[in-house]
Amino acid sequence: MPLSLLIDIVVAGLLVAMIGYAISLNRRLALLRQDRDELERLAAEFAGATARADDGVRQLKRSAEDLGKKIDERIQKAESLRDDLVFLIERGDTVADRLESTLRAARKEVPAAEAATGEGGADPVRSEAELELFKALQSVK
């Protein structure tokens, strides 16, 4: 067998092996292109999701600021109401003290008047309003 025929057979065998390898490589490149397209699609979706998340964070910050402002307003209103209530309580205490001192003075005058008229021993007749006031003052103590 001539040497040239042997070389041609070896070259033909190598060419067949190379064609097989090229076909396999072509399939792998096709899969790689397909995966690249899918990766680009996923990257675009990720970018969109990131943009939506950024918008959500901005909206959340705005909502938190608005809520903070509303809370501050309510706190100021509550402090104002508290100050008003403290003032009213102090005024109520002052009025109650004045009423109590007036009531004590009236009680001291009643026994003196009874002694002068000779009606000692009997409780003076009190109106219903006086009795309610007396009960309210005793419950406060």
C-alpha positions in Angstrom: 0.0 0.0 0.0 1.4 3.3 -1.0 2.2 5.8 1.5 0.1 8.5 0.0 -3.0 6.3 0.3 -2.3 5.7 3.9 -1.9 9.4 4.6 -5.1 10.1 2.7 -6.9 7.5 4.9 -5.5 9.0 8.1 -6.4 12.5 6.9 -9.9 11.4 6.0 -10.3 9.8 9.4 -9.1 12.9 11.1 -11.6 15.0 9.0 -14.5 12.7 10.0 -13.4 13.1 13.7 -13.2 16.8 13.2 -16.6 17.0 11.6 -18.1 15.1 14.5 -16.4 17.4 17.0 -17.6 20.5 15.1 -21.2 19.2 15.2 -20.9 18.6 18.9 -19.3 22.0 19.4 -22.1 23.6 17.3 -24.8 22.1 19.6 -23.0 23.3 22.7 -22.7 26.8 21.2 -26.4 26.8 20.4 -27.2 25.9 24.0 -24.9 28.6 25.2 -26.6 31.2 23.0 -30.0 30.1 24.3 -28.7 30.4 27.9 -27.3 33.8 27.1 -30.7 35.0 25.8 -32.3 33.7 29.0 -29.7 35.3 31.1 -30.3 38.7 29.4 -34.0 38.3 30.0 -33.4 37.5 33.7 -31.1 40.5 34.0 -33.8 42.8 32.5 -36.4 41.4 34.9 -34.0 41.8 37.8 -33.4 45.5 36.8 -37.2 46.0 36.6 -37.7 44.4 40.0 -34.9 46.6 41.4 -36.5 49.7 40.1 -39.8 48.7 41.6 -38.2 48.0 44.9 -36.5 51.4 44.8 -39.9 53.1 44.2 -41.4 51.0 47.0 -38.6 52.2 49.4 -39.2 55.8 48.4 -42.9 55.5 49.0 -42.3 53.8 52.3 -40.0 56.6 53.4 -42.6 59.2 52.4 -45.3 57.3 54.2 -43.1 57.1 57.3 -42.4 60.9 57.2 -46.1 61.6 56.8 -46.9 59.3 59.7 -44.2 61.0 61.8 -45.7 64.4 61.1 -49.2 63.1 62.0 -47.8 61.6 65.2 -46.1 64.8 66.1 -49.3 66.8 65.5 -51.2 64.4 67.7 -48.6 64.6 70.4 -48.8 68.4 70.4 -52.6 68.2 70.5 -52.4 65.7 73.4 -49.9 67.9 75.3 -52.2 70.9 74.8 -55.2 68.9 76.1 -53.1 67.7 79.0 -52.1 71.3 79.9 -55.8 72.3 79.7 -56.8 69.4 82.0 -54.1 70.3 84.5 -55.3 73.9 84.5 -59.0 72.7 85.0 -58.0 70.3 87.8 -56.1 73.1 89.6 -59.0 75.4 89.2 -61.4 72.7 90.4 -59.2 72.1 93.4 -59.2 75.8 94.2 -63.0 76.0 93.9 -63.4 72.9 96.0 -61.1 74.3 98.7 -63.1 77.6 98.7 -66.4 75.7 99.0 -65.0 73.6 101.8 -63.8 76.6 103.7 -67.2 78.3 103.2 -69.0 75.1 104.3 -66.8 74.9 107.5 -67.5 78.6 108.3 -71.2 77.9 107.8 -71.0 74.9 110.1 -69.3 77.1 112.8 -72.0 79.7 112.4 -74.9 77.3 112.7 -74.0 76.0 116.2 -73.4 79.6 117.4 -76.8 80.6 116.0 -78.4 77.5 117.6 -76.8 78.4 121.0 -78.1 81.9 120.7 -81.6 80.7 119.9 -81.6 77.8 122.3 -82.0 75.1 119.6 -78.9 73.0 120.5 -78.6 69.3 119.7 -80.7 69.1 116.5 -78.9 69.0 113.1 -79.8 72.0 111.0 -82.0 71.3 108.1 -79.9 71.1 105.0 -81.1 71.4 101.4 -80.5 68.5 99.1 -77.8 70.5 97.2 -75.9 71.0 100.5 -76.0 67.3 101.3 -74.7 66.4 97.8 -72.0 68.9 98.1 -71.0 67.6 101.5 -70.9 64.0 100.2 -68.8 65.1 97.2 -66.3 66.9 99.4 -66.0 64.0 101.7 -65.4 61.5 98.8 -62.6 63.7 97.5 -60.8 63.5 100.8 
